[in-house]
Amino acid sequence: MFWQTTRFRIDLSRPVVMGIVNATPDSFSDGGRHASTAAALAHCERLLADGADILDIGGESSRPGAAVVSVEEELQRVLPVLDGALRLGCPVSIDTVKPQVMQVCLDRGVDIINDIGALQAPGALDAVAAHANCGVCLMHMQGEPASMQKEPSYGDVVAEVGAFLGARADALRQCGIAAERIVLDPGIGFGKTAAHNLELLRRQHEFVDLGYPLLVGWSRKSTLGKVTGRPPAERVAASVAAALAALQRGAHIVRVHDVAETVDAIKVWRAAGLM
């Protein structure tokens, strides 16, 4: 199985690690440590040295309660980082919900559009469909970041998330976007309680059965804090454990903050024949 992106055809026969680059001043996990261009690019280089396969750059926080930023501000944050990352010889993803940001980044040569809104914003699907071969990740979210954690509710969270993701993938296919360009993400922590998130992990095979590669992001999420009692910066071990569990249950890509630790854990599991 492969993920077709703008410049790279990513081999998914082994676990793929996506390293998170938050070019924001208000990230829930790193508090703006990489908000400057120089710091963000140094972080990109460090993640690649630690073994990251993909860099995912975001200029707008999607933490619960996060404020919306303008198109101009988001572009001001991400473009200098994106331009530098595109010279590092690896697939580069832009984490955005804004069609205008998507289009500018696609024009710059970005490899992947990673959209927590699953290309539902007016113009988003058109921007991706007009591109010859960029990759896209469609994520499920109930509500919006500002309010998504107030009262998330489902009858059957796995069935409802799966139905949504399947429908969005079908919408892309109907616009001529090849299946090999599409990856799905169940959206751990996006409009879901801890119980919902753990159920998504337990029944993750149901998303794999949709027939598309699966990307999962457990890194430092609040559910891990509820399980362990630890703050975000101290959830490394829990994050690695969740990433391994997701990979063992059929995920192809894990989106993580702690690349070195995740890569080392994957090496041990693969050496033991556990994945």
HELIX and SHEET records of a PDB file:
HELIX    1   1 THR A   37  ASP A   50  1                                  14    
HELIX    2   2 VAL A   71  ALA A   85  1                                  15    
HELIX    3   3 PRO A   99  ARG A  108  1                                  10    
HELIX    4   4 ALA A  124  ALA A  129  1                                   6    
HELIX    5   5 VAL A  157  GLN A  174  1                                  18    
HELIX    6   6 ALA A  179  ARG A  181  5                                   3    
HELIX    7   7 ALA A  194  ARG A  202  1                                   9    
HELIX    8   8 HIS A  205  VAL A  208  1                                   4    
HELIX    9   9 SER A  222  THR A  228  1                                   7    
HELIX   10  10 PRO A  232  GLU A  234  5                                   3    
HELIX   11  11 VAL A  236  GLN A  248  1                                  13    
HELIX   12  12 VAL A  259  ALA A  271  1                                  13    
SHEET    1   A 2 PHE A   2  GLN A   4  0                                        
SHEET    2   A 2 ARG A   9  ASP A  11 -1                                        
SHEET    1   B 8 ILE A 182  ASP A 185  0                                        
SHEET    2   B 8 GLY A 135  MET A 139  1                                        
SHEET    3   B 8 ILE A 112  ASP A 115  1                                        
SHEET    4   B 8 VAL A  92  ASP A  95  1                                        
SHEET    5   B 8 ILE A  54  GLY A  58  1                                        
SHEET    6   B 8 VAL A  16  ASN A  22  1                                        
SHEET    7   B 8 ILE A 253  VAL A 256  1                                        
SHEET    8   B 8 LEU A 215  VAL A 216  1                                        
END                                                                             
